[in-house]
Amino acid sequence: MLCPSLIGDLTSFGAAGLMGAMWLWERRNSRTREEQLTDAHSRIIRDEQRLGKLIEVVEHNTVAMTRFTETQHSVRQTLADLREEIRNGRKT
């Protein structure tokens, strides 16, 4: 809340003084808000870069897991074929 002496000082300048004080107050608030927006924008840019790196890591892991799965299927098929050869070799 404004102290009474400050109100008295402002009213001594009349309407022009009050308008000037309001303009200064608005500019100060605008500058503060602009700084907040700049900080928020900087955080968004940093987060975007971090998320880009995270997505890259996930993509590489997905490729690695896909290759591993293909290798496992290949080993499984090779073992199944070998088992069949062993079974067929014993029967003859």
C-alpha positions in Angstrom: 0.0 0.0 0.0 1.2 3.5 -0.7 2.3 5.5 2.3 0.4 8.8 2.9 3.5 10.9 2.4 4.0 9.4 -1.1 0.4 10.1 -2.0 0.8 13.7 -0.8 4.0 14.1 -2.9 2.2 12.7 -6.0 -0.9 14.9 -5.6 1.3 18.0 -5.3 2.3 17.5 -8.9 -1.3 17.4 -10.1 -2.7 15.2 -12.8 0.4 15.4 -14.9 2.6 14.2 -12.1 0.2 11.3 -11.4 0.1 10.4 -15.1 4.0 10.5 -15.2 4.2 8.3 -12.1 1.7 5.8 -13.6 3.7 5.8 -16.9 7.0 5.1 -15.0 5.2 2.3 -13.0 3.9 0.8 -16.2 7.3 0.9 -17.9 8.9 -0.7 -14.9 6.3 -3.5 -14.9 6.7 -3.9 -18.7 10.5 -4.2 -18.3 10.1 -6.8 -15.6 7.6 -8.7 -17.7 9.9 -8.5 -20.7 12.8 -10.0 -18.7 10.5 -12.8 -17.5 9.6 -13.6 -21.1 13.2 -13.5 -22.2 14.1 -15.9 -19.4 11.2 -18.2 -20.2 12.2 -18.2 -23.9 15.8 -19.1 -23.0 14.6 -22.0 -20.8 12.4 -23.2 -23.7 15.3 -23.1 -26.1 17.5 -25.0 -23.6 14.8 -27.6 -23.0 14.3 -28.0 -26.8 18.0 -28.7 -27.2 18.0 -31.2 -24.3 14.9 -32.9 -25.7 16.5 -33.2 -29.1 19.5 -35.0 -27.6 17.2 -37.3 -25.6 15.2 -38.1 -28.7 18.5 -38.9 -30.5 19.5 -41.3 -27.7 16.1 -43.0 -27.8 16.4 -43.4 -31.5 19.9 -44.9 -31.2 18.7 -47.3 -28.5 15.7 -48.3 -30.6 18.0 -49.2 -33.5 20.3 -51.1 -31.1 17.4 -53.0 -29.6 16.0 -53.8 -33.1 19.4 -55.2 -34.2 19.6 -57.2 -31.0 16.2 -58.7 -31.5 17.0 -59.6 -35.1 20.2 -61.3 -33.9 18.3 -63.2 -31.3 15.8 -64.4 -33.9 18.6 -65.5 -36.1 20.3 -67.4 -33.3 17.0 -69.0 -32.3 16.4 -70.1 -35.9 19.9 -71.4 -36.3 19.5 -73.4 -33.1 16.2 -74.7 -34.3 17.7 -75.8 -37.6 20.6 -77.5 -35.8 18.2 -79.3 -33.6 16.3 -80.6 -36.6 19.5 -81.7 -38.3 20.5 -83.6 -35.1 17.1 -85.2 -34.9 17.1 -86.2 -38.6 20.6 -87.5 -38.3 19.7 -89.9 -35.5 16.7 -91.2 -37.3 18.5 -92.3 -40.4 
